[in-house]
Amino acid sequence: MNQLLVPLLVVTAATLGAGVLFLLLLLAAAGTQPAQRRAWKAWLHRLFCRVFFDCFGRGPGVGHSKG
């Protein structure tokens, strides 16, 4: 029984912790000024562009000629 209980408790704690963190981030975002929200949005956009390489024309064909 303990072999199933420990992973279940770990997953439950991680899920609840992530939910609490998400709600705290939403509350923090709701209390910010519009200019600060736009700055955060631009920063997140740059971060996701760097991670997924979808911006600035760097798609799946990186380093290949289009001919």
C-alpha positions in Angstrom: 0.0 0.0 0.0 2.9 2.4 0.8 4.3 1.9 -2.7 1.2 3.5 -4.2 0.6 6.1 -1.4 3.9 7.9 -1.6 3.8 8.7 -5.3 0.2 9.7 -5.0 1.0 12.1 -2.2 3.9 13.6 -4.1 1.8 14.2 -7.2 -1.0 15.6 -5.1 1.3 18.0 -3.3 3.0 19.1 -6.6 -0.4 19.7 -8.2 -1.7 21.7 -5.3 1.5 23.7 -5.1 1.4 24.6 -8.8 -2.2 25.6 -8.4 -1.4 27.9 -5.5 1.5 29.4 -7.3 -0.7 30.0 -10.4 -3.3 31.8 -8.3 -0.7 33.9 -6.6 0.7 34.9 -10.0 -2.8 35.9 -11.2 -3.4 38.0 -8.1 -0.1 39.7 -8.5 -0.8 40.4 -12.2 -4.2 41.8 -11.3 -2.6 44.3 -9.0 -0.1 45.7 -11.5 -0.3 48.8 -13.6 -1.1 48.4 -17.3 2.4 49.5 -18.4 4.0 47.0 -16.1 1.7 44.3 -17.5 2.7 45.1 -21.0 6.3 44.9 -20.1 5.8 41.5 -18.6 3.9 40.4 -21.6 6.7 41.5 -23.9 9.3 39.7 -21.8 7.3 36.5 -21.8 6.9 36.8 -25.6 10.7 37.2 -26.0 11.2 34.2 -23.7 8.8 32.0 -25.6 10.4 33.1 -28.9 13.8 32.0 -27.7 12.5 28.7 -26.4 10.4 27.7 -29.4 12.3 29.5 -32.2 9.1 30.6 -33.9 9.9 34.3 -34.1 12.2 36.2 -36.4 11.9 33.6 -39.1 13.8 30.8 -37.3 11.5 27.9 -37.9 12.1 24.2 -38.6 14.4 25.0 -41.6 17.2 26.7 -39.6 20.4 26.6 -41.6 18.8 25.2 -44.8 18.5 27.1 -48.0 15.0 27.7 -49.4 15.9 26.7 -52.9 
